[in-house]
């Protein structure tokens, strides 16, 4: 099967949205469209490997118009303080 016969996989996107503590990076991960995403948190080294292995398109960080809309909130908006590791 040649390269032209292989199915096209959807694009994957990452947008860094913040950090927690010393090493945890908050980011959005989307498949197909950057408008529908999940919020994830990984250590910096794990995020780099995640991006490499998923061949993501890194989107620019920053607030957009939706950030000020009351219907568009993020988990970090309602989660106080840094996340503490569990034993």
C-alpha positions in Angstrom: 0.0 0.0 0.0 1.5 3.3 -1.1 1.5 6.5 0.8 -1.4 7.8 -1.4 -3.5 4.8 -0.3 -3.2 5.6 3.4 -6.1 7.2 5.1 -5.7 10.9 6.1 -5.6 11.2 9.9 -7.1 14.3 11.4 -4.8 17.0 12.6 -4.1 17.2 16.3 -3.7 20.5 18.1 -2.2 21.7 21.4 -2.5 25.1 23.0 -0.7 25.8 26.3 -3.0 27.7 28.6 -1.1 28.0 31.9 1.0 26.3 34.5 0.5 24.9 37.9 3.3 24.7 40.4 6.9 24.3 39.2 6.5 21.7 36.4 2.9 21.1 35.5 1.7 22.6 32.2 -2.0 23.1 31.5 -3.0 22.7 27.9 -5.9 22.1 25.5 -5.7 19.1 23.2 -7.9 18.8 20.1 -8.3 16.4 17.3 -9.7 17.5 13.9 -10.8 21.0 15.0 -9.1 23.2 17.6 -12.6 24.4 18.6 -13.5 21.2 20.4 -10.9 20.3 23.0 -10.1 18.7 26.3 -8.2 20.4 29.1 -5.2 18.4 30.2 -2.2 18.8 32.6 1.2 17.1 32.2 4.7 17.7 33.5 6.8 19.7 31.0 8.9 16.7 29.8 5.8 14.6 29.4 4.0 17.3 27.4 7.0 17.5 25.0 6.9 13.8 24.4 3.1 13.9 24.1 3.4 16.6 21.4 6.2 14.7 19.6 4.4 11.3 19.6 1.1 12.9 18.5 2.7 15.1 15.8 0.6 18.1 17.0 0.2 21.5 15.6 1.0 24.0 18.4 -1.4 26.9 18.5 -0.6 30.3 19.9 -1.4 30.8 23.6 -3.4 33.6 25.0 -6.9 34.8 25.7 -9.4 35.0 22.9 -12.9 36.5 22.6 -14.5 33.4 24.2 -12.5 33.8 27.4 -14.8 36.7 28.4 -18.1 35.0 27.5 -19.9 33.7 30.6 -20.8 30.5 28.7 -17.2 29.6 28.0 -15.4 28.8 31.3 -12.5 26.5 32.0 -11.8 24.1 34.8 -8.9 26.2 36.0 -11.5 29.1 36.5 -13.2 27.0 39.3 -10.2 25.1 40.7 -8.4 27.0 43.4 -4.7 27.0 43.8 -2.0 24.6 42.6 -2.6 20.9 42.2 -0.9 18.9 45.0 0.5 15.5 44.1 -1.3 12.6 45.7 0.6 9.9 47.6 
